[in-house]
Amino acid sequence: MTPSLRFHTANTYRHAVEGVLIPALGAIRLQALKPIDVQRFYAEHAHLAPATVHLHAAVLSAAMKSAVKNQHISRNPVPDADGKTENRADA
């Protein structure tokens, strides 16, 4: 986390990573993460509020952008995944 983030924001991002993203996607090697894995993540979390799914997607996308920038992966799988906005039938 960067020092410029407010405490609450940093905690929100930390929870998204440690409480949601790592448990859901952490078993997949970074280089092996595909858009279908991200789509599956969205489908498994479709019961959550759209804003929550959007937050998780934004944090995941930022992490993947950093991985691309640091040459850990060649391509960010998040933009190619479908389904981020297709959650909650009652939304």
Residue pairs with C-beta under 8 A, 6 or more apart in sequence:
1 10
1 13
1 14
5 13
12 55
13 59
16 55
16 56
16 59
17 59
17 63
20 45
20 56
21 56
21 59
21 60
21 63
24 41
24 44
24 45
25 33
25 37
25 38
25 41
25 60
28 37
30 67
30 72
30 73
31 72
31 73
33 64
33 73
33 77
34 77
35 77
35 78
35 80
35 81
35 82
36 81
37 77
38 60
38 77
38 78
38 80
38 81
39 81
39 82
39 83
41 56
41 60
42 53
42 57
42 81
42 83
42 84
42 86
42 87
43 83
45 52
45 53
45 56
45 87
46 53
46 83
46 86
46 87
46 88
47 87
47 88
48 87
48 88
49 88
49 91
50 85
50 87
50 88
50 91
53 84
53 87
54 84
57 78
57 84
60 78
61 76
61 78
61 79
64 73
64 76
64 77
64 78
65 76
67 73
67 76
68 74
68 75
68 76
